[in-house]
Amino acid sequence: MEAAGLDPVAIETFAHYYRLLEHGETGMIPEASIDPVGMDALADVEVPDDVAAEAIRRTAVIKLNGGLGTSMGMDRAKSLLCVRRGLSFLDIIARQVLHLRERYDAPLPLLFMNSFRTSEDTMAALARYDDLPVEGLPLEFLQNKEPKLRLDDLTPVSWPADPDLEWCPPGHGDLYTALRGSGLITQLLEAGYRHVFVSNSDNLGAVPDARVAGWFAASGAPFAIEAVRRTPSDRKGGHFARRKSDGRIVLRETAQTLPEDAAALADLDRHRFCSTNNLWFDLEAMQATLDQREGILGLPLIRNVKTVDPGDSSSPEVVQIETAMGAAIEVFEGATLIEVGRDRFVPVKTTNDLLVLRSDVYDLGADFVLDQAAPVIPFIDLDGKHYKLVGEFDKRFPEGAPSLKEATSLVVKGDYTFGKGVAVQGDVELSSTSAQRLEPGAVLTGQADA
């Protein structure tokens, strides 16, 4: 890591987690050690307009933008994907922020945490927005990287076929390490900012909302996360809980759940809330805590076992040491949660999600905020053989997404190409063993076999 020119704070942080790994730490959070957690809902909270406006004026926005979209067959920043009207995630994020600056007469700086592989493309795409950078602050900072470790002896793996694959990102918990190492926490404080709003660049619902900023400022909490009610699609994901030993809120990820606790993880009545990965923190509290801990926040370890080449299951098994940024909630005394609507959680992890986002389920307003135009968000399950990769997905929707605002589900088994103006209504399943083309204007209302 020193030879690669990485920041000393990042190296010491990696060393901390390596020592934990060496001593057998797994990062597991047993079900017996936690209780369910409740919280207030934003819909029930009163936030005066003047409090909201003042809070947003003292807020900086960070977007996590290190992802390449490799699971969808991409080799560049996922945020460059076209979403609506020829606009990418990055275009919409930039325009959301520029609109809010004008509305609230707020500086609202926008910073992207890029990886070494997303930086160049991202900055080139943002160059068209001359007024986006805020004087005295950068538009980006870089996340760190760390070596993948052989599972058998915890030594850094060697992979001459592609040396880049010997490295991995440390998970989005690296946010705090990167902010400290880059000096950005100090810069933001000296420039008069007090709060930071962080979210993923693939979640266009994560607008830096003044009302949420006002709630956070008035709460006096050092750290907060926006939570949503879990749905059946969240059964395999992480959730919030309260640790019995000290009463702190914890975020338990799937990788931190014991096999025997899988049923409890999936119990939506017991663990009702999951993270949007939209979080807020007080800059002074963050700086003081990092100083006190000599730069190492001490987030729970996530021990992720993979193969060195994700595309080659026969390549050596490796451990990737990761941390989750939301896990910082257990570090801060007085940290809190707020329940928000599902409209603030619209992540795009698969082409199923991308189809919904590109469809008429959402309108894109003049403020560039997504407005749900359909009574329900339809369940989409496209055949992975034909739709998983963006290039193949685009070929099958050459005239754009079908109308989905009257759909409740669309399941596609087989190879279908959709003509212009196809509409899906209710529950629709398409199944075919041969390639099919749906005619322009076709209305799909029930099961169709070919």
C-alpha positions, 0 to 999 in steps of 0.5 A: 500500500505504501508502494502504491502511494496510499494515504497513511491513514488508509494504511493504518486503518487496513492494518487495524482490520488485518489484526482483527482478521488475524485474531479470528474476528468475523464481524458476526452479529448474533440474533441473540445479541440484538433487539428490534428497533423503532423510530419516528417517521419524517411524515409526522415531524414538523419542520418550520420552513426557516429551520429547513432553509437555514439547515440546507445552507450549512449542508454539503452533499457527498455522492458515493460514485466508485461503482463500475456497474460490473454486475450489469456488464459495465466497465465505467462509472454506473452513474454514466448510464442514461436514465431519462430524456438523454440524461444520466444519473450524473446529469440529474444529480447535478441538476437537482443540486443546482435547482436547490441552490437557486431555490434556497440561495444556498451554496450546497457544495456537491462532492463525488467520492470516486474510485481510481476507475470512475474519476476520469469519466465522471469529471469529464461528464461533469465538465459541462456544468461550469457552475457546479464546483464551489470555490475553495472545494474540490468536486471529487476526492478518491476512495482508497484501495487495499490488497485482496488477501488469500483465504488460506494464509491472509497474504496479499494475493498475486494475480499476474493475469490482471494485477488490478484484480489484486486490489479491492475497495474497502467498502463505503465505510472508507468514506470517513478515512478518505475524508480525513486523509484528504483534509476535506473535513477541516476544509468544510468546517473552515468554510462554515459548513456544519452538516453532510448528507451522503448517498449513493449516486445510483439512488436518484431518490436521495435528494438533499431535501431541506426538510430532512436537513432541518429535522437533522439540525433540530435533532442535535444528533451527531449522526443519523440514517434515513430508514425505510420499511422492509419489503419482501425484496429486502428479505436478504438485505441488512437491517437496523437493530438495537444492541442489548449490551449498550443500547446502541443502534447497529446496522446488521448486514447479511454478511454479518449474520450467522447461518442459524439466524437467516430466518430472523434476518428475513423476518419482516415483522421482527426487523422492520427497517432497512437502510437507504444508505442516505445518511447525515452527520455533524462535521464537528462530531465526526472530526472530534471522534476521528481525532479521538480515535487517531483516524480509525473510526472502528467500524465493524469488520465485514469479512467478504470471501470471493474469488480473486477474479470475480468472473472466474470461479476457479481462481483463488479464494480471497478475503476482502476486508470491508466496512459499511458507512452506515455502521458508524451509527453505533460509534456515536452516542445519541445517533438516531434514525428517521423513517422516510418514504420509499420515494427516497430509496430508488436504487439501481442495482440491476437492469430490473431496477433500470427498466422501472426507472426508465419507464413511466412509473416515474415522472421527472419534474422541473426540479429534477426530482423523481415523482412516482406516477404509478399507484405501485412500483411493479415487480420486475424479473427479466431473464438473466440470460438475455437482460442482465447486461446493459448492452443486451438489455438495451438491444431488447428495448430499442424504442425505450421502456414499455409503459409500466404505470398500470403494471403490478408485475412483469416476469420475462422468461426467454428472449423478447424484444419490445416494440415502441409503445408496448404497455403492461397492465396488471400481472404479466408473465412472458415465456418462450423458448424462441426469440420473440418480438412484441409489436408496437403498441401491444397491450399485455394484460395476462400470461402469454406463452409462445 
